[in-house]
Amino acid sequence: MTIKDLSDDLNIPQARLKKLCLEILGCIPADLSQDDEARIRSAIAQTTKALAASGDDSIVPTSPDTLTQSQSKVSEILGESIVRKLVKAYLAELKAEFETQKFQIDSIQFELEQRFYQQLGTYQESSQNESISRIKRNSNYFSLERLKALPSNDDSDDLMTEVASFLEAFNYE
């Protein structure tokens, strides 16, 4: 890749890119190798990240702790307008990444809520079916035929006799 191609790709003037090559590579090669291109892109990216993380509006750091010496030199070579543009693009990329991850989290949360409500509905349905089954089973125990069919140990079982007469009185079947 030539310096012109990289300049067009990064949208940085060739003169500034040549200065960067001198600073980072120590020379201005006619053709950039993949390693040279990666080193230049890495230096620009690290400087951009450091400047974005500093939170300083002036872009030119006031404290020496903010940037390393090489990052400070890269920032100087690129100039304030290009650095502002790079930082703005970097922050826009971070914001887009944040929104994507936020959407993924919201989607996962929605899926979990749906699964929970589905399981709750299934549980409630099975619980209701068990209750209805129990009610039907119990109602079979209290029919007049069942009461009459119960074995009576002695004739002194007044409660059963009263229940049977009560059921006959209301014609409960």
N, C-alpha and C positions, 0 to 999 in steps of 0.2 A: 504494500500500500504506500502510496506517495504522501508527502506532507499535504499536498493540495487536497487529496481525497479525504484524509483525516480531518483537515480543516473544514471541508464542506460537511462532513459527517457530524462533527462536533459543533459546527456553526461558530467557529473561532477564527479570527483573521490569521492568515498564514504567517505574518510577521511575528505575532505573539506565539504561535505554535512553534516557530523556529527557535524563539528565545527559550521556550519550555524544553525543547529538545536539547539545546545547549546546557540548560540547567540540570535536566534529569539524566540525559544520555551522555553528555559531555561533548557531543558533536551534532552536526546536522546531516543525517544520512540522506542519500538520494532516495532510497526506498526503505521504508520502515519494516522491520521484521514483526512477526506477531508478538514476540516478546517485547520489542520496543513500544509497539502500540499499546500493549497491555500495561506496561509501566507508566506510560503517559496518561492513559485513562484512569489508572489506579491513583496516580498522584492528584489528578483533577478531582476524582471522586472523594478521596480522603480529605482534601482541602475543603471541598463543598460541604461534606458531612460535619467537619469540625466547625466551619463557619455557621452552619445552620444550628448546630448544637450550642454555640456560644450565646445565641439569642441577642446578639449585639446588632443594633440597627445600622451602625456605621459601616459594617462589613470589614473595615480595616480594624483589626482587633486592637483594643487599647491596652489589654493586659498581655504580657508575654507568655502567660500560662495557657492561653487559649489555643495557640497554634505552635507547632514545631517550627524549627527554622526553615526546613524545606517547604512546609505548607505556607509559611509566611511569604517565602520567595515566589511560590506558585501563584499565590493571591496577588502579589505585586505585579507579576508578569501579565496575568490575565486582565487586570484592571477591574475597577469597581463595577462598571456596567455589565461586563461579562459574568463576573462573580455573582452579582445580584440575580442575573438571569438564571445562572446555574443553580443557585440556592432556591430560587422560586420554583424551578422545575423539580428539584429534589424534594421540596416540601409538598408540592402537588402530587408527586409520586407516592410519598409517604401517606398523604391524606387518602389517596385512592386505595392504597393497600389497607389502611385502617377501615375504610368504608366496606371493603370487600370482606375483611375478617369480621367486622361487626354484623354484616348480613349473614355470614356463615353461622355465627353464634346465634343470631336470632332464628335462623332456620332450624338449627339443632334444638333450640329451646322449644320452638313450635312443635317439632316432631315429638319431643319428649312429652309435652303437654297432651298432644293427641293420643299418644300411646297410653298415658296415664288415664285419660278419660275413657278410652276404649276398654282398658282393663277394669276400670271402675264400673262401667256399664255391664260388662260381662259378669263381674262379681255380683252386682245388684240383681241381674237377671237370674243367675243361678240361685241366689239367696231367696228371691221371690218364688221361683219354681219349687224350692225345697219347702218353703212355708205353705204354699198351696197344696203340695203333696201331703204334708203333715196334717193340714186342716181336713183334707179329704179322708185320710186314714183315720183321724180321730172322729170324724163325723160318722164313719161306719161303725165305730164302737158304740155310739149312743143311739142306735136305731132301736125301735121297739122289738124287732125280731131278735136282735143281739141280746137285749136285756132278758127276753123270755128264754133265750137259749142258754143263758148263764146257769151253771149248776148252782143250786141252792143247797147249802149245807143243812140248814134247818129252816123252819118256817118263821123263825123270829127275826128274819132279815127284813125289817120294816122299811129301811131306806130304799132298797131295790123295789119293793112292792109299791112304795109311794111314787117313785120315778116312773115305773111302768104305768101306773094309773094316770099319772100326769100326762104322759105321752099319748095314752089312749084317749084322754079327755080332749086333747087338742088335735087328735088325729094326725100325729106327727109320723111321717114315714120317710 
